[in-house]
């Protein structure tokens, strides 16, 4: 919170986080869900926007202060996630105990891992909806596990309790819209496992989840004619990238299985990304067999309440790899799998520790070497990336582009990646359709150039691979632009005709 403006706009907030902040600012001022103060948008996740809005009421015209206050919410989200994930693991235990040492207590291990691991931090503290989504998803799992435990103990579950679960799930849907599939899967699981009684519980859960989230569905259909968010429509328009989805998907799943590490460099050869997944998966299979973890889980835990999220994760993987076109967002889309895997890892950690002790007694030198290498690697990895996030000395080129646009307040700037710049300068408008519905309609007609000419944009700015295509499309409709400046990878074109 006490870093300079340039650093706060650079890390840890993502480029797309500023769409949420921009929409929250307009929402706080009574202008509804909009990123430009004029046309409505549904290209944002609603709950996080509503939660960010009070920050702008407190900060007034000081946007930087609102960003600083955002860190308080982020800290709150992660703190609640720590509490709920510990309670979830404890609830899954068949015989929970308070007498275990820290390193033998799965709930405490789960809490420590969530609080400390950089692979968690980087996804939950970037300003996107992932932080609040984590809270609600883990809270939903915890409450469902709690009800399942009561039912297995022979106690009846009241309509009020099922209704409360539906409300929690409804809020989860508002945190991230694709959680609607999680609600459906829980309802279907209840029906499959408990037949008639399951139908009643599933119906109650679905009804209350729908009631809570219905204002958003109504808003989407009434204003945009579809319940699909325009950001999702925008991302799905890019075809022919199945191979890239598979490559990125392999990286992300490998990262999740690795727990302590992740592969931040997407520029490595394609073969290495699949090798990374196969290597990590092979190690995981070896550990499971070596320490007989499947039998250990059956003996110590009741994992039936987490089966719905396992099915949910599978559906997300299939949908986002084979039917979507946003490979760069797969780490966020697969976040439920990261939560599930961390829970399972915490559950089996005591067994793994005991197995390492036995291994150490039999082969001390080899065991010590492996433990030291693994511990040093895990600690060094997280420490180095925490340092990178907090001590980074470069400035976001999109922040500088926004400052550039501020110098020409009466000129219109068009950008595909307009999050940061659009938050800084209100004369920067979105051109990829994520939050600009008219731009999306033009893209669907394969004619963004007509939209640019109709609005008479004065400048086009973005990475060259984007800005050059935009300019070429505009020139088909009589526009003429000339390259006049650059900021890092951002190339700036100015209208000359």
N, C-alpha and C positions, 0 to 999 in steps of 0.2 A: 504493500500500500504506500510505502514511502519512497518508492523508486521514481525516477523521472517519468515525465509524460511519454517520451519516446519508448522507454522500456516497457511501460504498462501496455502500450498499444502493440508491442511486439510479442511479449510473453506474459502469462501463459494463454491469453485469449486467442482463440482461433479466428481466422478471417470471417467465417460464417457466424461467429458469435455476435458480430456487430450488426447483423440483420436483426437479431433478437433485441439487442439494446436499442436499436433505432426504432423498432416497432413498439417497444416498451415505453420509449420516450413519448411517442405520439399517442399511445394509449393512455398514458398518465395525463396528457393534456386534453383528453376527451375527444380525440380524433379517430378512435377506433383502431382496429388492426390495420395499420398502413405503415409503409416504410418511407413514404414521401409526403405524408400529410394530405394526400389527395385521393388516390385510388386504393381500394381495399385489397388486402392480401390474405391468403391462408397458407402461405409458404413458410410458416413458422410453427413451432410446437406451442400450443396455447398456454399451458400452465406456467412455464418458465417466464413467458412474457408478462403474465399477470403478476408474478412474484417479483420481477425486476421493476415493474412500474412504480412502486412506492419509492424506490431509490431516486428516481428522477423528481419526485415531489419533494423529497428531502434536499436534493442537490440543487434544485432550481435550474438555472442556466449553466451551471458548472458540470459539463459532461464528464470531465476527468474525475470529479468527486463521485459521480454515480458509478463509474468503473471501479473506483477504489472501494466503495461500499459493497460492490458486487462480490468482493472477496469474502466478506462476512457471510453472505448467503452460501458461497461455495464451501466455506469452513463448516457451516451448519449442516449442509447436505452430507459432507463426508463424515462428520461426527455422528450423525444419525445412522448412517450406513454402518459404521463401526458397531454401534449398539445393536442394531437389528440383525446384523450377520452373526454376531455372537449369540444372540437369543435364538436365532434360527438353528444354528448348529447344536445348541444345548437342547432344543426341543426335539431334534431328530435323534438324539441319543436315547437308547432304550433304558439305560440306567444312569442318568446324569449324576455327577458327584461334584462337590465343592472341595474335595480333599486332594485332587490332583495338583502336582506342581505346575508352574507356568508352562513348561515345555512338554507336559503331558496333558494339558487341558485344551482340547480342540476348540472350544468357544474363544478362549483367550488367544490361541494361535490364529484363528480366523480374524479376530479384531486387530492383532498386531500386523498381520499381512496386509489387511485393507488399509490400515493407517500408514504403513511404511513403504509399500512397494511403488516404485516409479511407474511401472506399467498400469497401475490403477490410477495414480495421480494424474498422469498425462491425459487420461480420457475423462476423468470426472471434474477436473478443475479448469477446463478450457473455456468455460463460459457458455457452453452449449447445454442442452437439456439433459445430458448424460448423468450429471450429478443428482438432480431431483428424480430422474428416472430410476437410478440405482436405489435411492431411498425407497421409492414406492414399490419397486419390483421385489426388493428384499423384504419389505414390510408385508407385502401380499403373501409371499412364500411363508414367512414366519407365522402369519395369522392362519393360513390354510393348514400348515403343519400342526399348529396348536389345536385347531378344530379336529383334525385327523387323529391326534393323540387322544383327545377327549372321547371321540367315537370308538377308538380301539379299546379304551378302558371301559366301554359299556355305557357311557353317559350319552344322553340325548343332546342334540344340537338344536337350539331354538331357531325360529324364523328370524328373530332379531340378529342372531349371530351370523347366519348366512347372509342377511341383508347388509350387515356391516362389512363383511368380506366383499360383497358386490360394490359397496361404496368405495372401499379402498382400491379395488380393481378399476373402478370408473375413473378415479383420480389418476391411477397409473396410465390409463389410456390417454388422459389429457396431458400427462407428462410426455408420452411418446405414442403417437397414434397407432403404430403397428402392434402395440400391446393388446389391441382388440383381438388379435389371434390367440393371445394367451388366455383371455377370458373364454373364448370359444372352446379352446382345448381343455380347460378346466371343466367346463360344463359337460363336454363330451366324455371326459374321463369319469366324471361322477356318474353319468348315465351308464357307461360301459361297466363300471365296477359295482354299482349298487342298484342298478335297474330302476324300479319304481321310486324308491327313496332318492336315488341319485338324480332322477328326472326333476323331482321337486327342488332339491338343493341347487341343481344346475340352472333351473328356470329362475329361481330367486336371485342367484348370483348374476345371471345375464341381465335380468330385468333392472336391477339396481345399478349395475355398471352402465347400462344403456341410458338410464334416467340421468345419472351424473354427467355423462359425456354428451348427452343429446344436444345441448346448446351448440356445441361445436359442429356436430353433424348438420344441424339445421342451418347454421350460418353458412357452412360450405355449400350446401345444396341450393339455398336461396340466392346467394350472391354469385356463385360460380357455376351452378348447375351440375355439380359433381361433389361427392364426398371425398374424392381423392385430392390431397393437398397439391397445390400447383408446383411446389418444389419437387414433389415426387414425379409429377407429370414431366417437368423440365428435365429431370435427371434421366427419365426413361426414354427420352427422345433420341438419345445417342445410341445408335445401333452398332453392331459389328464388333463389340468388345468382349465377347465371351471369353476369349483367351486371356485377356487382361483381368477379367473377373476371377478366372480360375487361378491365375498367378497370384493375385493379391489375396484371394481367399486362402491359398496355401500358406502364405506368409502369416496371415492373421491367426489362422487356426494353430499353426506351429507356435506362434508367440503365446497364445493362450495356454497351450499345453506346457510350455516352458516355465510358466508361472513367474519366475524371477527375472526373465530376460524378454526382450523383444527385438525384432530385426527392423531398425529404423531406416535402413537404406534400400529403397525400392529400385535403385539403379544397378544393383547386382545382377549378374546373368540369370536368365529365366530358370535355367536348370538348377541353379543354387537354391532358388526359392522352393522348388519341389523337393530338393534334397533336404532342405531345412525341415520341412514338414515330416518327411519320411524318417529322418534321423531322430527328431524329437519323439515321434510316435513310437519308433522302435524302442527308445529308452524307456518310455512310459510303459509299454507292454512288458518289457523286461522287469521293471520295478514291480509291476502288478503281480507278475508270476513269482518273482524272487521272494517277495514278502507276503504272498498269498492274500492280497488286499481284498479280493472279492469276498472271500470267506469272512474276513475281518469285518467288512462293512455289513454283511448279512447278520453277523453275530452281535455287533455293537449298535447298529442303527436301524431305524425304520425309514427307508428312503422312498416309500411309495408317494409321499406328498411332493417329492421333487420330480416325479415322472412327467407331470404336465409341462414343467419348464424344459425338460429334456426334449420332449416332442416339439415344444415351441422353438427351441434352438435349432432343431433339425429343419423346421419349416422356414425359419429365417435364412438359413444357409442356402436351401434350395431356391427360395424366392429371389434373394439378392444376388446370387451368382448367375442363375439361369434366366431370370425375368426382369432384371434391373440393370441400369447402366451407370452406376456410380461407384466404381471400384475404390476410389480414394476415401469413401466413407465406410468401407467394410469394418474397420476397427470399431466404429460406433454402432453399426448395425448388429454386429456379433457380440456386443457387450453382455447380453444375458448369458451367453455361453461362458464368458470370462467369470461371471458371478458364480454360475453353477460349478465350474471347475475349481474355483478357489474354495468353495464350500467343501467339495469332495476332498480336495488336497488337505484342508485343515482337519477333516475327519480322520484321515489315515496317517496324519503326521506322527502321532505317538507310536504307531506300529513301525513306521519307517525309522524313527529314532532308535527304537529297540533293536531293529534289524541291523542298523549301522553299528550299534554297540557290540553285537555279537560278531559282526564282521571285523570290527576293530580288535577284539580279543583274539581272533584267529589269524588275522593278517594285519598287524599293527601298522607296519610301514606303508603298505598300499592304502589302507583305510585312511591313515592320517593325510597322505598325499592327496587323495581324492577329496576329502573333506575340506582341506585347506584351499585347494584349487576352486572348488565349488563355492565355498564361503567368500573367498576373495573376489571371485568373479561376480557373484551376486551383489556383494556390497559395493565393489568398484563400479559396476554397471550403474546401479541406482544413484550412487554418489556423484558420478561424473555427469549423469543426465540431469540430476537436480541442480548441480552447479551450472550446467548449460542453460537451464530454464531461468535461473535467478540471476546469473551473472552475465548473460549474453550481452555483448557490446555492439551488436549491429542493430540498425533500426529498420522496421518493416517498410518495404518499398510502397506498400499500399497506404501506410500512414503518411509518407512523404507525398504520395500522389494526392491524398486528401488535402494536405497543406497547399499543394500546388493549385488545386481547384479553388481554394479559398481566395487566391489572389485574383480570380476572375469571377466574382460572385454573380455577374449578370450573364455568364456564358453557361451553356448546358454541356455537361460531360457525360459520356456514355461508357459504361464498363460492364463486362460480364462478371468479374470478381469485384463487386462494388461494396462489399460489406464494410470494411474499415473506412475507405474513402467516403462512402455515402453517409456514414455516421458523423464524420468530421465536417463534411461540406454538403449542404442540402441540395446543391446544384449538380451533384453526381447521381445519376439514375442507373438502375439495373437493366442490363440487356440480355441476360441469359434466361429470364422468365421465372427465376426462383421466387421473387417477391414482386415482380411487375407483370400483372396479368395481361396487359395489352401487348407487352413484348413477347410473352408466351404464345399468345394467339398468332402473332406474326411469325414466330418460329415454327409453329405447327403448320403454317402455310408455306414454310420454307422461304420466307421473304422478310427477314429482319431489316433489310435495306429500305424497304418501303416505309416501315415504322420510323426508322432513323430520319428519313427525308421528310416525313409528315410532321415530325417533332422538331426538325431543323437543329439537330445536335451540332454544337460548335466544335467540340473536341471528342475524339475517341481515344481511350487510353486502356491499355491492358498488356499482358504478356504478348509478344509478337504473334504467337500462334493463334491468339484470339483476335487481337486488334486488327491484324492484316485481313482476316476473313471478314470482319465486320465492315471495314472500309471498302473492301472489294464488293460486298453486297450493296452498300450504299451507292457506290459509283455506277452500278447497273441502273440506278434510278436518277442519274444525272448529278449526283453529288460529287464533289471533288475535295480530297483531303491530301494534306502534305505532312510528312513526318517532320516534327519541329523540336522534339526533345525526348529524353529518356531518363528514367529513374530506375536503376538496376535493370531488371528484366522488363519493366513496364515501358512500352513505347507509346509516345503521345503523338497523335495526329490532329492537325487543325484544319478546319474547313477553309477552303479558298474559293469555293463556288457553291 
